[in-house]
Amino acid sequence: MSSFWNAAKAKVQLRLSVQRLRTLQQKKEAQAKAARREIATLVERGKIETAKIKTEAIIHEDIYVELLEILELYCELLVARFGLLDQNTREPDPGVAEGVCSVIHAAPRTELKELHILREILMHKYGREYSLAAIENRGGCVTSKMTVGTPSPELVDAYLKEIAKAYGVPWSPPGEEVENAEVESTEPQQDDQPKDNEKTADKANPQKSSSNTPEPTKPVVETKKPSPEDDFDILARRFADLKKR
């Protein structure tokens, strides 16, 4: 084990990192809410291009917040499996390897000094060669959620549409407006047909049309509350949900 490794210090740094990651997520989410409100106001005023530029920034912030959430989960995982992390090995145990690799790879993309210190501790523990492999993501040890690309125009439009909808501002991309108009123009013809059929059926069977028998009510099914899970199961489920996004 490297002479730089201090188990007590590493555990403290992991817990500090979890707290700071959580706090930063809350701060970023509050900022994003204010930004979305501003974007909706721009759309309402007809300043669509400006709104799109700000929407790109929102997308990047959402990706960043998701990165913070992933790193928080990995730090929690390293705390839960600290016994594996504390082993005297040249490479991390498979049970913690993904977390170690992700922290070394992605910590520089955050402004959290606690996470930077944790990264240095892990790099000293596992050495230069392993650290370079993690930084370069050799072997694909880092999840694709940690990579950032430029959002496509379609994604920007989809985001902008949802933001406008959330604040009650009517807006859709130009192509969708045409499609909606075509659907609306055909809806009255579709609605007329069932009415004509109903009238024909009523004339053929007047006794049935005058019947006012109420439909049977469906029984109410009580839903059982899920049984409590331990912390490790909850953590695993959060990981699985993140990877599906």
C-alpha positions, 0 to 999 in steps of 0.5 A: 500500500502506498505510503500516502494512503491514510484510511481514516483521512480517506473515509472523512474525505469521502463523507465530506465529498458526499455532503458537498456534492449534495449541496451543490446539486441543490444550489444548481437546481435552484439556479436552473429553476430561475433560468427556466422561468427567464426562458419562458418569459423570453418565449412569451416576448417572442425572443426565441433565438435568445431563449434557445441559447439560454436553453443550451446552457440549461441542458449543459447544467442539467448534464452537470447536475447529473454528473454530480449525482453520479459522483455522489452515488459513487462516493456513497458506494466507496463509503459502503464498501470501504473495506474493499478500498482499504485493501493493500492492492496495486489496483482497486477491487472490482467491487469499487473499481468503477467508483475509483476510476470515475472519481479520478476521471471526472473530479476535475470537471467539478469545482469541489475541492473536497472531491479534488483532494479525494482524487489525489488520495486515490491517485497516490494509492493506486499509482501513476499508471492506473491513474493515467488509464482512468483519466484516459478512460482506457477500457471504458471504465467510466460511464457514458453519462460522464461525457459531454457533447453539444446538444442537437437542435432537436434536443434544444427545441424539445427542452424549450417546448417543455419549459414553455409548457411548464409555465403556460406559454404556448410554443412549439417548433415550426414543424410541429405547429403544421402537424398540429394544425392538420390533426385539428382540421381532421378531428371534427370529421372523425367525431361526427361518425360515432354520433351518426352511428349512435343515432342509427343504433338508437332508431333500430333499438329504442328500448336500448337507447332509453335504458339508464342502467348505471355501469357497475363500479370497479372495486377499489384495490388497495395498494400495499406499501413496499417493504423497507429496503436497506441502504445498499439496495436503495443505492443500487436502484439509484444507480440503475435508474441513472444508467437508464436515462 
